Amino acid sequence: MADPLSPLSRLLAEVRSCQACPDLPQGPRPIVQAHSAARILIIGQAPGRRVHATGIPWNDPSGDRLRGWLGVDRAGFYGPSFAIIPTGLCYPGSGPRGDLPPRARCAPLWFARLRAQLPAIRLTLVIGQYAQAYHLGTPARGAVAPNVRRAADYGAFWPLPHPSGRNNQWLARHPWFQAEIVPALRARVAAILAGEPVL
Ligand code: SF4
């Protein structure tokens, strides 16, 4: 159990009480998972409606698909080896084309402070266009496929497409992702979780 007086626990309490975006359509509810021993960091975009309702990150079909890509079950995913910090920590609401982008003020406010409390991270998964634009500095549009194709170039960062069902066409158009990238990703994750040395 986490020490309630540790710097990370105190920071998480501060994050979870954030009210910086009072105009969020369903109000602030920051959703983040972090443990000081975490070895794999998952940076997604922002919680969806179901995640907002339950308060559990990736607790939806996108999460099921992501766990399949990683080769981990729910117990492992929600255990201390994984930290989960979306680019925007609260549900931003939805528009005609799906969920809105993460709130722009969120990552500059919280990400670096949270990341500083995670010294054991060995792999950072950067999921979706908004997360990649912020954390990898790539264009917000049209960069996901080249980013994912060049995952090996990013070293300890691993760009991924969003596992949402809205991306089924993207996945169908890029069969190399499932055939080549997913097995390599699974092997890297398994090695890190087993404590093996990886590049
Ligand atoms: S989106 Fe981020 S900055 Fe805005 S209220 Fe939620 S935690 Fe705070």
Residues whose N, C-alpha, C, O or C-beta is under 5 A from the ligand:
A	BS01	SF4	V15 C18 Q19 A20 C21 P28 P30 G88 L89 C90 R103 R105 C106
